[in-house]
Amino acid sequence: MEIREDPKFRSLVNQGVCSLEIRRPCPFDGGVYTCKAINPLGEASVDCKLNVKVPQ
């Protein structure tokens, strides 16, 4: 699914570094996230696997 306009997620950019913040993550939020950047010179993407553990 594509993340857009969802208050649970917030994208941040600081000095050219992009981050994704997940508010109140739960195990359901775990999975593979893909970040895709597109500009006039081309495009690039990177995958990141997120595991959410429940506090014990």
PyMOL Python script that loads the backbone (N, CA, C, O; Angstrom):
from pymol import cmd

cmd.read_pdbstr("""\
ATOM      1  N   MET A   1       0.834  -1.180   0.000  1.00  0.00           N
ATOM      2  CA  MET A   1       0.000   0.000   0.000  1.00  0.00           C
ATOM      3  C   MET A   1       0.877   1.241   0.000  1.00  0.00           C
ATOM      4  O   MET A   1       1.990   1.223   0.524  1.00  0.00           O
ATOM      5  N   GLU A   2       0.385   2.286  -0.572  1.00  0.00           N
ATOM      6  CA  GLU A   2       1.118   3.540  -0.631  1.00  0.00           C
ATOM      7  C   GLU A   2       0.723   4.407   0.558  1.00  0.00           C
ATOM      8  O   GLU A   2      -0.456   4.531   0.887  1.00  0.00           O
ATOM      9  N   ILE A   3       1.724   5.003   1.196  1.00  0.00           N
ATOM     10  CA  ILE A   3       1.464   5.859   2.356  1.00  0.00           C
ATOM     11  C   ILE A   3       1.268   7.288   1.882  1.00  0.00           C
ATOM     12  O   ILE A   3       2.171   7.900   1.311  1.00  0.00           O
ATOM     13  N   ARG A   4       0.077   7.808   2.127  1.00  0.00           N
ATOM     14  CA  ARG A   4      -0.240   9.198   1.771  1.00  0.00           C
ATOM     15  C   ARG A   4      -1.283   9.709   2.743  1.00  0.00           C
ATOM     16  O   ARG A   4      -2.222   8.987   3.077  1.00  0.00           O
ATOM     17  N   GLU A   5      -1.136  10.930   3.198  1.00  0.00           N
ATOM     18  CA  GLU A   5      -2.158  11.610   3.999  1.00  0.00           C
ATOM     19  C   GLU A   5      -2.713  10.749   5.139  1.00  0.00           C
ATOM     20  O   GLU A   5      -3.896  10.848   5.464  1.00  0.00           O
ATOM     21  N   ASP A   6      -1.877   9.916   5.744  1.00  0.00           N
ATOM     22  CA  ASP A   6      -2.304   9.097   6.873  1.00  0.00           C
ATOM     23  C   ASP A   6      -1.679   9.688   8.130  1.00  0.00           C
ATOM     24  O   ASP A   6      -0.454   9.768   8.216  1.00  0.00           O
ATOM     25  N   PRO A   7      -2.488  10.108   9.114  1.00  0.00           N
ATOM     26  CA  PRO A   7      -1.924  10.745  10.304  1.00  0.00           C
ATOM     27  C   PRO A   7      -1.017   9.822  11.116  1.00  0.00           C
ATOM     28  O   PRO A   7      -0.244  10.304  11.944  1.00  0.00           O
ATOM     29  N   LYS A   8      -1.091   8.521  10.900  1.00  0.00           N
ATOM     30  CA  LYS A   8      -0.217   7.578  11.610  1.00  0.00           C
ATOM     31  C   LYS A   8       1.232   7.716  11.152  1.00  0.00           C
ATOM     32  O   LYS A   8       2.154   7.431  11.916  1.00  0.00           O
ATOM     33  N   PHE A   9       1.433   8.145   9.926  1.00  0.00           N
ATOM     34  CA  PHE A   9       2.772   8.260   9.344  1.00  0.00           C
ATOM     35  C   PHE A   9       3.136   9.721   9.120  1.00  0.00           C
ATOM     36  O   PHE A   9       2.293  10.535   8.745  1.00  0.00           O
ATOM     37  N   ARG A  10       4.404  10.039   9.354  1.00  0.00           N
ATOM     38  CA  ARG A  10       4.888  11.403   9.111  1.00  0.00           C
ATOM     39  C   ARG A  10       6.236  11.297   8.427  1.00  0.00           C
ATOM     40  O   ARG A  10       7.137  10.615   8.915  1.00  0.00           O
ATOM     41  N   SER A  11       6.373  11.972   7.297  1.00  0.00           N
ATOM     42  CA  SER A  11       7.665  11.993   6.602  1.00  0.00           C
ATOM     43  C   SER A  11       8.407  13.266   6.993  1.00  0.00           C
ATOM     44  O   SER A  11       7.819  14.343   7.091  1.00  0.00           O
ATOM     45  N   LEU A  12       9.713  13.117   7.215  1.00  0.00           N
ATOM     46  CA  LEU A  12      10.559  14.221   7.647  1.00  0.00           C
ATOM     47  C   LEU A  12      11.740  14.348   6.701  1.00  0.00           C
ATOM     48  O   LEU A  12      12.244  13.350   6.185  1.00  0.00           O
ATOM     49  N   VAL A  13      12.182  15.588   6.474  1.00  0.00           N
ATOM     50  CA  VAL A  13      13.377  15.849   5.685  1.00  0.00           C
ATOM     51  C   VAL A  13      14.241  16.817   6.479  1.00  0.00           C
ATOM     52  O   VAL A  13      13.797  17.907   6.840  1.00  0.00           O
ATOM     53  N   ASN A  14      15.483  16.409   6.751  1.00  0.00           N
ATOM     54  CA  ASN A  14      16.412  17.230   7.514  1.00  0.00           C
ATOM     55  C   ASN A  14      17.772  17.184   6.829  1.00  0.00           C
ATOM     56  O   ASN A  14      18.420  16.138   6.810  1.00  0.00           O
ATOM     57  N   GLN A  15      18.204  18.296   6.273  1.00  0.00           N
ATOM     58  CA  GLN A  15      19.484  18.419   5.580  1.00  0.00           C
ATOM     59  C   GLN A  15      19.644  17.348   4.497  1.00  0.00           C
ATOM     60  O   GLN A  15      20.709  16.747   4.354  1.00  0.00           O
ATOM     61  N   GLY A  16      18.573  17.120   3.744  1.00  0.00           N
ATOM     62  CA  GLY A  16      18.620  16.177   2.630  1.00  0.00           C
ATOM     63  C   GLY A  16      18.406  14.724   3.013  1.00  0.00           C
ATOM     64  O   GLY A  16      18.411  13.854   2.141  1.00  0.00           O
ATOM     65  N   VAL A  17      18.218  14.437   4.301  1.00  0.00           N
ATOM     66  CA  VAL A  17      17.974  13.069   4.750  1.00  0.00           C
ATOM     67  C   VAL A  17      16.476  12.911   5.017  1.00  0.00           C
ATOM     68  O   VAL A  17      15.895  13.654   5.809  1.00  0.00           O
ATOM     69  N   CYS A  18      15.864  11.942   4.352  1.00  0.00           N
ATOM     70  CA  CYS A  18      14.430  11.694   4.507  1.00  0.00           C
ATOM     71  C   CYS A  18      14.204  10.566   5.503  1.00  0.00           C
ATOM     72  O   CYS A  18      14.922   9.567   5.502  1.00  0.00           O
ATOM     73  N   SER A  19      13.197  10.739   6.353  1.00  0.00           N
ATOM     74  CA  SER A  19      12.854   9.737   7.361  1.00  0.00           C
ATOM     75  C   SER A  19      11.355   9.534   7.387  1.00  0.00           C
ATOM     76  O   SER A  19      10.588  10.414   6.996  1.00  0.00           O
ATOM     77  N   LEU A  20      10.945   8.363   7.851  1.00  0.00           N
ATOM     78  CA  LEU A  20       9.532   8.062   8.032  1.00  0.00           C
ATOM     79  C   LEU A  20       9.310   7.761   9.503  1.00  0.00           C
ATOM     80  O   LEU A  20       9.967   6.888  10.071  1.00  0.00           O
ATOM     81  N   GLU A  21       8.383   8.485  10.120  1.00  0.00           N
ATOM     82  CA  GLU A  21       8.031   8.254  11.520  1.00  0.00           C
ATOM     83  C   GLU A  21       6.686   7.548  11.564  1.00  0.00           C
ATOM     84  O   GLU A  21       5.731   7.971  10.912  1.00  0.00           O
ATOM     85  N   ILE A  22       6.617   6.473  12.336  1.00  0.00           N
ATOM     86  CA  ILE A  22       5.368   5.741  12.512  1.00  0.00           C
ATOM     87  C   ILE A  22       4.918   5.980  13.948  1.00  0.00           C
ATOM     88  O   ILE A  22       5.591   5.578  14.897  1.00  0.00           O
ATOM     89  N   ARG A  23       3.789   6.629  14.092  1.00  0.00           N
ATOM     90  CA  ARG A  23       3.284   6.948  15.430  1.00  0.00           C
ATOM     91  C   ARG A  23       2.604   5.732  16.027  1.00  0.00           C
ATOM     92  O   ARG A  23       1.779   5.092  15.375  1.00  0.00           O
ATOM     93  N   ARG A  24       2.947   5.412  17.263  1.00  0.00           N
ATOM     94  CA  ARG A  24       2.395   4.266  17.994  1.00  0.00           C
ATOM     95  C   ARG A  24       2.442   2.990  17.158  1.00  0.00           C
ATOM     96  O   ARG A  24       1.395   2.424  16.847  1.00  0.00           O
ATOM     97  N   PRO A  25       3.640   2.526  16.789  1.00  0.00           N
ATOM     98  CA  PRO A  25       3.735   1.319  15.955  1.00  0.00           C
ATOM     99  C   PRO A  25       3.220   0.082  16.695  1.00  0.00           C
ATOM    100  O   PRO A  25       3.346  -0.028  17.915  1.00  0.00           O
ATOM    101  N   CYS A  26       2.647  -0.829  15.942  1.00  0.00           N
ATOM    102  CA  CYS A  26       2.185  -2.109  16.468  1.00  0.00           C
ATOM    103  C   CYS A  26       2.708  -3.204  15.532  1.00  0.00           C
ATOM    104  O   CYS A  26       3.197  -2.894  14.445  1.00  0.00           O
ATOM    105  N   PRO A  27       2.616  -4.473  15.930  1.00  0.00           N
ATOM    106  CA  PRO A  27       3.126  -5.548  15.068  1.00  0.00           C
ATOM    107  C   PRO A  27       2.559  -5.521  13.652  1.00  0.00           C
ATOM    108  O   PRO A  27       3.236  -5.936  12.712  1.00  0.00           O
ATOM    109  N   PHE A  28       1.330  -5.039  13.485  1.00  0.00           N
ATOM    110  CA  PHE A  28       0.720  -4.945  12.155  1.00  0.00           C
ATOM    111  C   PHE A  28       1.512  -4.015  11.234  1.00  0.00           C
ATOM    112  O   PHE A  28       1.457  -4.174  10.015  1.00  0.00           O
ATOM    113  N   ASP A  29       2.249  -3.048  11.792  1.00  0.00           N
ATOM    114  CA  ASP A  29       3.025  -2.097  10.989  1.00  0.00           C
ATOM    115  C   ASP A  29       4.330  -2.702  10.458  1.00  0.00           C
ATOM    116  O   ASP A  29       4.987  -2.104   9.606  1.00  0.00           O
ATOM    117  N   GLY A  30       4.699  -3.868  10.950  1.00  0.00           N
ATOM    118  CA  GLY A  30       5.919  -4.519  10.470  1.00  0.00           C
ATOM    119  C   GLY A  30       5.774  -4.935   9.015  1.00  0.00           C
ATOM    120  O   GLY A  30       4.665  -5.140   8.521  1.00  0.00           O
ATOM    121  N   GLY A  31       6.893  -5.056   8.345  1.00  0.00           N
ATOM    122  CA  GLY A  31       6.892  -5.475   6.943  1.00  0.00           C
ATOM    123  C   GLY A  31       8.019  -4.797   6.195  1.00  0.00           C
ATOM    124  O   GLY A  31       8.941  -4.252   6.803  1.00  0.00           O
ATOM    125  N   VAL A  32       7.944  -4.830   4.891  1.00  0.00           N
ATOM    126  CA  VAL A  32       8.959  -4.205   4.047  1.00  0.00           C
ATOM    127  C   VAL A  32       8.426  -2.860   3.559  1.00  0.00           C
ATOM    128  O   VAL A  32       7.352  -2.776   2.963  1.00  0.00           O
ATOM    129  N   TYR A  33       9.202  -1.815   3.825  1.00  0.00           N
ATOM    130  CA  TYR A  33       8.875  -0.473   3.367  1.00  0.00           C
ATOM    131  C   TYR A  33       9.845  -0.108   2.241  1.00  0.00           C
ATOM    132  O   TYR A  33      11.035  -0.414   2.316  1.00  0.00           O
ATOM    133  N   THR A  34       9.334   0.540   1.213  1.00  0.00           N
ATOM    134  CA  THR A  34      10.150   0.970   0.084  1.00  0.00           C
ATOM    135  C   THR A  34      10.089   2.487  -0.023  1.00  0.00           C
ATOM    136  O   THR A  34       9.011   3.082  -0.015  1.00  0.00           O
ATOM    137  N   CYS A  35      11.260   3.101  -0.123  1.00  0.00           N
ATOM    138  CA  CYS A  35      11.337   4.542  -0.342  1.00  0.00           C
ATOM    139  C   CYS A  35      11.788   4.747  -1.785  1.00  0.00           C
ATOM    140  O   CYS A  35      12.805   4.199  -2.212  1.00  0.00           O
ATOM    141  N   LYS A  36      11.025   5.536  -2.527  1.00  0.00           N
ATOM    142  CA  LYS A  36      11.332   5.781  -3.934  1.00  0.00           C
ATOM    143  C   LYS A  36      11.501   7.278  -4.162  1.00  0.00           C
ATOM    144  O   LYS A  36      10.621   8.071  -3.829  1.00  0.00           O
ATOM    145  N   ALA A  37      12.635   7.653  -4.731  1.00  0.00           N
ATOM    146  CA  ALA A  37      12.921   9.051  -5.050  1.00  0.00           C
ATOM    147  C   ALA A  37      12.968   9.215  -6.566  1.00  0.00           C
ATOM    148  O   ALA A  37      13.571   8.406  -7.272  1.00  0.00           O
ATOM    149  N   ILE A  38      12.327  10.267  -7.052  1.00  0.00           N
ATOM    150  CA  ILE A  38      12.283  10.531  -8.492  1.00  0.00           C
ATOM    151  C   ILE A  38      12.635  11.996  -8.723  1.00  0.00           C
ATOM    152  O   ILE A  38      12.106  12.883  -8.053  1.00  0.00           O
ATOM    153  N   ASN A  39      13.526  12.241  -9.670  1.00  0.00           N
ATOM    154  CA  ASN A  39      13.836  13.608 -10.082  1.00  0.00           C
ATOM    155  C   ASN A  39      14.148  13.601 -11.579  1.00  0.00           C
ATOM    156  O   ASN A  39      14.120  12.534 -12.192  1.00  0.00           O
ATOM    157  N   PRO A  40      14.441  14.738 -12.183  1.00  0.00           N
ATOM    158  CA  PRO A  40      14.679  14.774 -13.635  1.00  0.00           C
ATOM    159  C   PRO A  40      15.849  13.896 -14.106  1.00  0.00           C
ATOM    160  O   PRO A  40      15.909  13.542 -15.283  1.00  0.00           O
ATOM    161  N   LEU A  41      16.771  13.543 -13.217  1.00  0.00           N
ATOM    162  CA  LEU A  41      17.911  12.719 -13.611  1.00  0.00           C
ATOM    163  C   LEU A  41      17.642  11.229 -13.501  1.00  0.00           C
ATOM    164  O   LEU A  41      18.474  10.419 -13.912  1.00  0.00           O
ATOM    165  N   GLY A  42      16.507  10.860 -12.960  1.00  0.00           N
ATOM    166  CA  GLY A  42      16.187   9.433 -12.862  1.00  0.00           C
ATOM    167  C   GLY A  42      15.453   9.116 -11.574  1.00  0.00           C
ATOM    168  O   GLY A  42      14.837   9.983 -10.954  1.00  0.00           O
ATOM    169  N   GLU A  43      15.535   7.849 -11.186  1.00  0.00           N
ATOM    170  CA  GLU A  43      14.873   7.424  -9.961  1.00  0.00           C
ATOM    171  C   GLU A  43      15.702   6.354  -9.264  1.00  0.00           C
ATOM    172  O   GLU A  43      16.519   5.670  -9.880  1.00  0.00           O
ATOM    173  N   ALA A  44      15.468   6.230  -7.965  1.00  0.00           N
ATOM    174  CA  ALA A  44      16.157   5.233  -7.146  1.00  0.00           C
ATOM    175  C   ALA A  44      15.196   4.783  -6.062  1.00  0.00           C
ATOM    176  O   ALA A  44      14.319   5.540  -5.646  1.00  0.00           O
ATOM    177  N   SER A  45      15.361   3.553  -5.606  1.00  0.00           N
ATOM    178  CA  SER A  45      14.523   3.068  -4.513  1.00  0.00           C
ATOM    179  C   SER A  45      15.356   2.181  -3.602  1.00  0.00           C
ATOM    180  O   SER A  45      16.368   1.608  -4.004  1.00  0.00           O
ATOM    181  N   VAL A  46      14.895   2.088  -2.363  1.00  0.00           N
ATOM    182  CA  VAL A  46      15.561   1.247  -1.370  1.00  0.00           C
ATOM    183  C   VAL A  46      14.476   0.604  -0.510  1.00  0.00           C
ATOM    184  O   VAL A  46      13.467   1.235  -0.194  1.00  0.00           O
ATOM    185  N   ASP A  47      14.696  -0.659  -0.136  1.00  0.00           N
ATOM    186  CA  ASP A  47      13.770  -1.388   0.720  1.00  0.00           C
ATOM    187  C   ASP A  47      14.339  -1.488   2.128  1.00  0.00           C
ATOM    188  O   ASP A  47      15.554  -1.545   2.319  1.00  0.00           O
ATOM    189  N   CYS A  48      13.448  -1.508   3.105  1.00  0.00           N
ATOM    190  CA  CYS A  48      13.842  -1.640   4.504  1.00  0.00           C
ATOM    191  C   CYS A  48      12.824  -2.540   5.188  1.00  0.00           C
ATOM    192  O   CYS A  48      11.619  -2.328   5.061  1.00  0.00           O
ATOM    193  N   LYS A  49      13.309  -3.549   5.918  1.00  0.00           N
ATOM    194  CA  LYS A  49      12.415  -4.449   6.640  1.00  0.00           C
ATOM    195  C   LYS A  49      12.282  -3.960   8.078  1.00  0.00           C
ATOM    196  O   LYS A  49      13.280  -3.692   8.747  1.00  0.00           O
ATOM    197  N   LEU A  50      11.045  -3.849   8.545  1.00  0.00           N
ATOM    198  CA  LEU A  50      10.764  -3.383   9.898  1.00  0.00           C
ATOM    199  C   LEU A  50      10.071  -4.491  10.680  1.00  0.00           C
ATOM    200  O   LEU A  50       9.047  -5.022  10.251  1.00  0.00           O
ATOM    201  N   ASN A  51      10.644  -4.832  11.834  1.00  0.00           N
ATOM    202  CA  ASN A  51      10.016  -5.766  12.771  1.00  0.00           C
ATOM    203  C   ASN A  51       9.620  -4.976  14.001  1.00  0.00           C
ATOM    204  O   ASN A  51      10.441  -4.258  14.572  1.00  0.00           O
ATOM    205  N   VAL A  52       8.359  -5.102  14.416  1.00  0.00           N
ATOM    206  CA  VAL A  52       7.861  -4.415  15.597  1.00  0.00           C
ATOM    207  C   VAL A  52       7.657  -5.446  16.691  1.00  0.00           C
ATOM    208  O   VAL A  52       6.864  -6.376  16.541  1.00  0.00           O
ATOM    209  N   LYS A  53       8.380  -5.275  17.799  1.00  0.00           N
ATOM    210  CA  LYS A  53       8.254  -6.225  18.915  1.00  0.00           C
ATOM    211  C   LYS A  53       7.382  -5.621  20.003  1.00  0.00           C
ATOM    212  O   LYS A  53       7.430  -4.417  20.258  1.00  0.00           O
ATOM    213  N   VAL A  54       6.595  -6.456  20.632  1.00  0.00           N
ATOM    214  CA  VAL A  54       5.725  -6.027  21.726  1.00  0.00           C
ATOM    215  C   VAL A  54       6.544  -6.015  23.014  1.00  0.00           C
ATOM    216  O   VAL A  54       7.246  -6.986  23.298  1.00  0.00           O
ATOM    217  N   PRO A  55       6.472  -4.933  23.804  1.00  0.00           N
ATOM    218  CA  PRO A  55       7.214  -4.892  25.074  1.00  0.00           C
ATOM    219  C   PRO A  55       6.757  -6.010  26.002  1.00  0.00           C
ATOM    220  O   PRO A  55       5.574  -6.341  26.075  1.00  0.00           O
ATOM    221  N   GLN A  56       7.727  -6.582  26.707  1.00  0.00           N
ATOM    222  CA  GLN A  56       7.399  -7.677  27.630  1.00  0.00           C
ATOM    223  C   GLN A  56       7.493  -7.236  29.059  1.00  0.00           C
ATOM    224  O   GLN A  56       7.250  -8.031  29.967  1.00  0.00           O
TER     225      GLN A  56
END
""", "prot")
cmd.dss("prot")
cmd.show_as("cartoon", "prot")
cmd.util.cbc("prot")
cmd.orient("prot")
